[in-house]
Amino acid sequence: MTNAKAEAVTVGPQAAPAVPWPTVSVVMVGMFMAILDSFIVVVAGPAIQADLGASVGQLQWILAGYQLSYAVFMITGGRLADLYGRKRVFVTGTTVFTLASLACALAQNPGALIGARIVQGVGAALMVPQVFAVITLVVPESARHRVFGTLGIVIGLATMGGQLVGGLLIGADLFGTGWRSVFWVNVPIGIVTIVCAARCLPESRATGTRKLDVPGALALSAALLLLAFPLIQGREAGWPWWTWACFAASLAAFALFVALERGIDRRGGDPLMRLSLFSQRSFSLGIALVLAVYALLTSYYLALSISMQEGLGMSALGAGLVYTPAAVTFFVFSKAAGRLVPKYGRRVLEVGAVVLAAGYLATAVVLLSGPRLTPLLVIPTLMFQSVGGGLLITPLLNTVLSRITPETVGMASGVLSTAQQIGGALGVAVIGAVFFNSFHPEADGRAEAAGRAFAMSSLTTCALAVLAAVLVFLLPAGRAHSGAGELTSSARAN
């Protein structure tokens, strides 16, 4: 059995470095499934509620349980892979995700579905950090921008296409399965991914001590749980006192985590996270940028979906089709970004961030200027936003991980993945509050109320995009060194 090689194969002085696409494609499928399942269930929610007799609270947990466990265990998942092998943890995570998807599809009551969704999130948390780590380790540095560009397209399409895919599956009612098809579809894909990963992925792990920092993992998991839970559930609950108590307790848990990690580092131990990672300007600013970008990305399309379905009375499939021109635009400019970044560097991200902010502002101006909300009114501005999103999101991942060494790539990937989830939860909390506080269909009529609420959401999202643009201009402009470009001896031996 031949595994993918990390070294580029040079066939001539001008030849592009070889990319191990079978290896890269396998982990990208895992990423696509994990992100898609954050969005696809939004469309299936009403059908699940009707079929299983779920209460509103249970339906919220069906949606939020996945995101919660996904966010909480991400950094630990990255560190486990550093210690025990990225291939092993990726295959384990994909297996857990696939079996949990099967359990979701077979669930006969809300409690069983909630439990399966939480386990599914744990599987995603084991899978996703390995995607960034494997790409950083097996792809030559000079080709990495192309691969991260492709990964950016995968993430963007999974994010924007989740509700479209969900609408298509539910509308097709495959084999009479209804909403269950959104989970059944993961089973064959997961099985194929497991088989391909066993054949194509090289094994790799970080050098050094083989010991998991259990106190650090517990402290960080508690901190993330106390942060993510009220972000996900707070708006629906009306932000009661316990949400603010959770935020305060989260700060205390983060402080405890930092103290534990510094103590282990001083003693020469093996911490869950090396805090020195954040001394690298590209990484610390990049994580803040990821938080801002994913806060606006996730929440904005959720607000649009509600505007189309609740405001205009469109079906899940119809609402999904509104995204299609924007998704195509995103794909085209993501591909363009992969070619432009090697030549123009950070300027591509700067242009993308400015255009993205202008796109959100344009949507707000159009809607506040008087016209009634219609799909045709917002499709052009959504496409304008996607021009900026394609230029910004595609090279963003490589920017964050560009200076990370092989010894810390697992924990850095876990931090990056966690930032995506926490950013998404933060955006839903903030922009969701703006949307629903502005959405008064009983007083204004559904279409007019949706138009006003979506306009206010666009203004809020524009503010986040401006923050993202400021962070982009603060990023270091120099090229990254190639420290992350080599596999460990364990990977070469496999």
C-alpha positions in Angstrom: 0.0 0.0 0.0 1.4 3.3 -1.1 0.7 6.4 0.9 0.8 10.0 -0.3 4.2 11.7 -0.2 5.0 15.0 1.3 7.8 15.9 -1.1 7.2 17.7 -4.3 8.1 15.9 -7.5 10.1 18.2 -9.8 9.9 17.5 -13.5 11.6 20.6 -14.7 12.8 24.0 -13.6 9.5 25.7 -14.3 7.2 22.8 -13.1 4.7 23.5 -10.4 5.2 21.5 -7.3 3.2 18.3 -7.1 0.2 18.3 -4.8 -1.0 14.9 -3.3 -4.6 15.5 -4.4 -5.9 12.1 -3.3 -4.8 12.8 0.3 -6.0 16.4 0.2 -9.4 15.4 -1.3 -10.1 12.9 1.4 -9.7 15.3 4.2 -11.6 18.0 2.3 -14.6 15.7 2.1 -14.5 15.4 5.9 -14.5 19.1 6.2 -17.4 19.5 3.7 -19.6 17.0 5.7 -18.8 18.6 9.0 -19.7 22.2 7.9 -22.7 21.1 5.8 -24.3 19.5 8.9 -24.1 22.8 10.7 -26.5 24.2 8.1 -28.5 21.4 6.4 -30.5 20.7 9.6 -31.8 24.3 9.7 -34.0 23.5 6.6 -35.1 20.1 8.1 -36.1 21.7 11.4 -39.9 22.1 10.7 -40.2 18.6 9.3 -38.3 17.1 12.3 -40.6 18.9 14.7 -43.7 17.7 13.0 -42.6 14.1 12.7 -41.1 13.6 16.1 -43.4 15.9 18.0 -40.4 17.9 19.3 -40.9 20.9 21.5 -39.3 24.3 20.5 -36.6 23.7 23.1 -35.9 20.2 21.8 -35.7 21.5 18.3 -33.1 24.2 19.4 -31.0 21.4 21.0 -31.2 19.3 17.8 -29.7 22.3 16.0 -27.4 23.5 18.8 -26.1 20.2 20.3 -24.0 19.5 17.2 -22.4 23.0 17.2 -21.8 22.9 21.0 -19.8 19.6 21.1 -18.1 20.5 17.8 -16.8 23.8 19.3 -15.9 22.4 22.7 -13.8 19.4 21.6 -12.0 20.9 18.6 -8.7 21.9 20.2 -8.6 18.7 22.2 -9.2 16.9 18.9 -6.2 18.7 17.3 -4.0 17.9 20.2 -5.0 14.2 20.3 -3.9 14.0 16.7 -0.5 15.6 17.5 0.0 12.9 20.1 -1.5 9.7 18.6 -1.4 10.3 14.9 -3.5 12.5 12.5 -4.5 9.7 10.3 -5.7 7.6 13.2 -7.7 10.5 14.7 -9.2 11.5 11.4 -10.4 8.0 10.7 -11.7 7.7 14.2 -13.6 11.0 13.9 -15.1 10.1 10.5 -16.2 6.7 11.9 -17.9 8.4 14.9 -19.5 11.0 12.6 -20.8 8.4 10.2 -22.2 6.1 13.0 -23.8 9.2 14.7 -25.4 10.2 11.3 -26.8 6.7 11.1 -28.2 7.1 14.6 -29.7 10.5 13.6 -31.4 8.9 10.6 -32.9 6.1 12.7 -33.9 8.3 15.7 -37.5 7.7 16.8 -37.8 10.5 19.4 -36.3 13.9 20.0 -34.0 12.7 22.9 -32.4 10.1 20.7 -31.8 12.6 17.9 -30.3 15.2 20.3 -27.9 12.6 21.8 -26.9 11.5 18.3 -26.3 15.1 17.2 -24.0 15.7 20.2 -22.0 12.6 19.3 -21.9 13.7 15.7 -20.4 17.0 16.8 -17.6 15.1 18.6 -16.8 13.2 15.4 -16.6 16.5 13.5 -14.3 17.9 16.2 -11.9 15.0 15.7 -12.1 15.3 11.9 -11.8 19.0 11.1 -8.5 20.0 12.8 -6.7 17.2 10.8 -7.8 18.9 7.5 -5.7 22.0 8.2 -2.8 20.0 9.7 -2.6 17.4 6.9 -2.6 20.2 4.2 0.1 22.1 6.0 2.2 19.0 6.4 1.9 17.2 3.0 1.6 20.1 0.5 4.8 21.9 -0.5 4.8 25.5 0.7 4.9 27.0 -2.8 1.7 25.1 -3.7 -0.1 25.5 -0.4 -1.9 28.7 -1.5 -3.6 26.7 -4.3 -4.8 24.0 -1.9 -6.0 26.4 0.8 -7.8 28.2 -2.0 -9.6 25.0 -2.9 -10.3 24.4 0.8 -11.8 27.9 1.0 -14.1 27.1 -1.9 -15.2 23.9 -0.1 -15.9 25.7 3.1 -17.8 28.5 1.3 -19.9 26.1 -0.8 -20.7 24.0 2.3 -21.7 27.1 4.2 -23.8 28.7 1.4 -25.1 25.4 -0.1 -26.2 23.7 3.1 -29.7 24.9 3.0 -29.9 24.4 -0.8 -28.8 20.8 -0.4 -31.1 20.2 2.5 -34.1 21.6 0.5 -33.2 19.4 -2.5 -33.0 16.3 -0.3 -36.2 16.9 1.6 -38.0 17.9 -1.6 -36.9 14.7 -3.3 -38.1 12.6 -0.3 -35.6 9.8 -1.3 -37.2 6.3 -0.6 -39.8 8.0 1.5 -37.3 9.1 4.1 -38.3 12.8 4.3 -36.1 14.8 6.7 -34.0 11.7 7.5 -32.3 11.9 4.1 -30.2 14.8 5.3 -28.5 12.3 7.7 -28.7 9.2 5.5 -26.6 11.0 2.9 -23.6 11.1 5.3 -23.5 7.3 5.7 -22.2 6.2 2.2 -20.0 9.3 1.9 -18.6 8.6 5.4 -17.9 4.9 4.6 -16.1 5.8 1.3 -14.1 8.6 3.1 -13.0 6.1 5.8 -11.8 3.6 3.2 -10.0 6.2 1.2 -8.4 7.7 4.3 -7.1 4.3 5.3 -5.4 4.0 1.9 -4.3 7.6 1.1 -3.5 9.4 4.3 0.1 9.3 5.6 0.4 9.0 9.4 2.1 11.9 11.2 2.3 13.2 14.7 4.2 15.9 16.6 7.6 15.0 18.0 8.2 15.2 21.8 6.3 14.0 24.8 3.3 11.7 24.3 1.0 12.8 27.0 -2.3 14.6 26.9 -2.7 17.6 29.2 -5.9 16.4 30.9 -6.3 19.3 33.4 -5.8 21.7 30.5 -8.3 19.8 28.3 -10.9 19.9 31.1 -10.4 23.6 31.9 -10.5 24.6 28.2 -13.6 22.4 27.5 -15.4 24.0 30.5 -14.4 27.5 29.3 -15.6 26.8 25.7 -18.8 25.1 26.9 -19.6 28.1 29.2 -19.0 30.5 26.3 -20.7 28.6 23.5 -23.8 27.4 25.3 -25.2 30.9 26.2 -24.2 32.2 22.7 -26.2 29.4 21.1 -29.2 29.4 23.5 -29.2 32.9 24.9 -31.3 34.8 22.3 -34.1 32.2 22.3 -34.2 32.3 26.1 -34.3 36.1 26.2 -30.8 36.5 27.7 -31.7 35.5 31.3 -29.3 35.9 34.3 -27.8 32.5 33.8 -26.4 33.4 30.4 -24.4 36.3 31.9 -23.3 34.0 34.8 -22.0 31.5 32.2 -20.0 34.3 30.4 -18.4 35.3 33.7 -17.6 31.7 34.6 -16.2 31.2 31.1 -13.7 34.1 31.7 -12.7 32.4 35.0 -12.2 29.1 33.3 -10.1 30.6 30.5 -7.9 32.3 33.2 -7.5 29.0 34.9 -6.6 27.4 31.6 -3.9 30.0 30.9 -2.4 29.6 34.3 -2.3 25.8 33.9 -0.7 26.0 30.5 1.9 28.5 31.6 2.8 26.3 34.6 3.2 23.2 32.4 5.3 25.1 29.9 7.6 26.4 32.7 8.1 22.9 34.0 9.1 21.7 30.5 5.9 19.7 30.1 3.6 19.2 27.1 0.7 21.6 27.4 -2.5 21.3 25.4 -1.8 24.7 23.8 1.5 26.5 23.6 0.5 30.1 24.3 3.6 31.2 22.4 1.5 30.6 19.3 -0.2 33.9 19.9 3.1 35.8 20.0 3.1 35.3 16.2 1.4 38.3 14.8 0.1 36.5 11.7 -1.5 33.8 13.9 -3.1 36.0 16.6 -4.4 38.6 14.2 -5.5 35.8 11.9 -7.5 34.1 14.6 -9.3 37.4 15.4 -9.9 37.8 11.6 -11.4 34.3 11.5 -13.7 35.1 14.4 -15.0 38.2 12.6 -15.4 36.6 9.2 -17.2 33.5 10.4 -19.4 35.6 12.7 -20.7 37.5 9.6 -20.7 34.6 7.2 -22.8 32.1 9.3 -25.4 34.5 10.7 -26.0 36.5 7.5 -27.1 33.5 5.5 -29.3 32.4 8.3 -31.0 35.8 8.4 -31.4 35.7 4.6 -33.0 32.2 4.8 -35.5 33.4 7.4 -36.3 36.5 5.3 -37.0 34.4 2.3 -39.1 31.7 4.1 -40.8 33.6 6.9 -41.0 36.9 5.1 -41.8 36.0 1.5 -43.3 32.5 2.1 -40.8 30.7 -0.1 -40.1 27.0 0.3 -36.8 25.7 1.6 -35.7 24.8 -1.9 -36.8 28.2 -3.3 -34.8 30.0 -0.6 -31.8 27.8 -1.3 -32.0 28.7 -5.0 -31.6 32.4 -4.1 -28.1 31.6 -2.9 -27.1 29.9 -6.2 -25.8 32.9 -8.2 -23.9 34.1 -5.1 -22.4 30.6 -4.7 -21.3 30.5 -8.3 -19.7 34.0 -8.0 -18.0 32.9 -4.8 -16.6 29.8 -6.6 -15.2 31.9 -9.5 -13.5 34.5 -7.4 -12.2 31.9 -5.0 -10.4 30.3 -7.9 -9.2 33.7 -9.0 -7.8 34.3 -5.5 -5.7 31.2 -5.7 -3.9 32.6 -8.8 -3.7 36.2 -7.6 -2.3 35.7 -4.1 1.2 34.4 -5.2 1.6 37.6 -7.2 -0.1 40.2 -5.1 0.0 38.8 -1.6 -2.0 40.5 1.1 -3.4 43.0 -1.3 -5.9 40.4 -2.5 -7.2 40.0 1.0 -7.4 43.8 1.4 -9.4 44.2 -1.8 -11.7 41.3 -0.8 -12.4 42.7 2.7 -13.2 46.1 1.3 -15.5 44.7 -1.4 -17.2 42.4 1.2 -18.0 45.3 3.5 -19.2 47.4 0.5 -21.5 44.5 -0.5 -23.2 44.4 2.8 -23.6 48.2 2.8 -25.1 48.1 -0.7 -27.7 45.5 0.4 -28.7 47.7 3.4 -28.9 50.9 1.2 -31.0 49.1 -1.4 -33.5 47.8 1.1 -33.7 51.0 3.2 -34.3 53.1 0.1 -37.9 51.9 -0.3 -38.3 48.9 -2.6 -40.1 45.9 -1.2 -37.9 42.9 -0.5 -37.8 40.4 -3.4 -35.2 37.8 -4.4 -34.3 39.7 -7.6 -33.6 42.8 -5.5 -30.9 41.2 -3.3 -29.4 38.7 -5.7 -27.1 41.3 -7.3 -25.8 42.6 -3.9 -25.3 39.0 -2.7 -23.2 38.3 -5.8 -21.2 41.5 -5.0 -20.6 40.3 -1.5 -19.4 36.9 -2.9 -16.8 38.7 -5.0 -15.2 40.0 -1.8 -15.8 36.8 0.1 -14.1 34.7 -2.5 -11.0 37.0 -2.5 -10.9 37.1 1.3 -12.0 33.7 2.7 -10.0 31.6 0.2 -6.5 32.8 1.2 -7.4 33.5 4.8 -6.7 29.9 6.1 -3.2 29.8 4.6 -2.5 33.3 6.1 -3.3 32.0 9.6 -1.3 28.8 9.4 1.5 30.1 7.2 4.2 30.4 10.0 3.2 27.4 12.1 5.7 24.6 12.7 5.0 20.9 12.4 5.2 20.5 16.2 2.3 22.9 16.8 0.3 22.5 13.7 -2.3 20.2 15.4 -3.0 22.6 18.2 -3.0 25.6 15.9 -5.5 23.8 13.6 -7.7 23.1 16.6 -7.6 26.8 17.6 -8.4 27.9 14.0 -11.4 25.4 13.8 -12.6 26.5 17.2 -12.5 30.1 16.2 -14.7 29.3 13.2 -17.3 27.7 15.4 -17.2 30.3 18.2 -17.3 33.1 15.5 -20.4 31.5 14.0 -22.1 31.2 17.3 -21.2 34.8 18.2 -22.5 36.1 14.9 -25.8 34.2 15.2 -26.3 35.6 18.7 -25.5 39.2 17.7 -27.0 39.4 14.2 -29.9 37.1 15.2 -30.8 39.5 18.0 -30.7 42.5 15.6 -32.8 40.6 13.0 -35.5 39.4 15.4 -35.7 42.7 17.3 -36.4 44.4 13.9 -38.8 41.7 12.6 -42.4 42.6 13.4 -44.6 40.9 10.8 -47.8 41.4 12.8 -47.4 45.2 12.7 -45.8 45.8 9.3 -46.6 42.7 7.2 -44.3 39.8 6.6 -42.5 41.1 3.5 -42.0 44.6 4.7 -40.9 43.4 8.2 -38.4 40.9 6.6 -37.0 43.6 4.4 -36.4 46.0 7.3 -34.9 43.3 9.5 -32.6 42.0 6.7 -31.5 45.6 6.1 -30.6 46.1 9.7 -28.8 42.7 9.7 -26.9 43.9 6.7 -25.7 47.0 8.5 -24.6 45.0 11.5 -22.8 42.6 9.2 -21.2 45.5 7.4 -19.7 46.7 10.8 -18.2 43.2 11.3 -16.8 43.3 7.8 -15.2 46.7 8.4 -13.6 45.2 11.5 -12.3 42.3 9.4 -10.9 44.8 6.8 -9.0 46.6 9.6 -7.5 43.4 10.8 -6.5 42.4 7.2 -4.6 45.7 6.8 -2.8 45.0 10.1 -1.5 41.5 9.0 2.2 41.2 8.3 2.9 41.7 4.6 6.0 39.5 4.3 6.1 35.9 3.0 5.9 33.0 5.5 8.9 30.8 6.1 8.7 27.2 5.2 8.8 25.7 8.6 5.6 23.8 8.3 6.4 22.3 5.0 7.9 19.0 6.2 6.4 15.8 7.5 7.8 14.3 10.7 9.8 11.1 10.5 6.8 9.1 11.4 5.0 10.3 8.3 7.9 9.5 6.1 8.1 6.1 7.5 4.5 5.4 6.6 
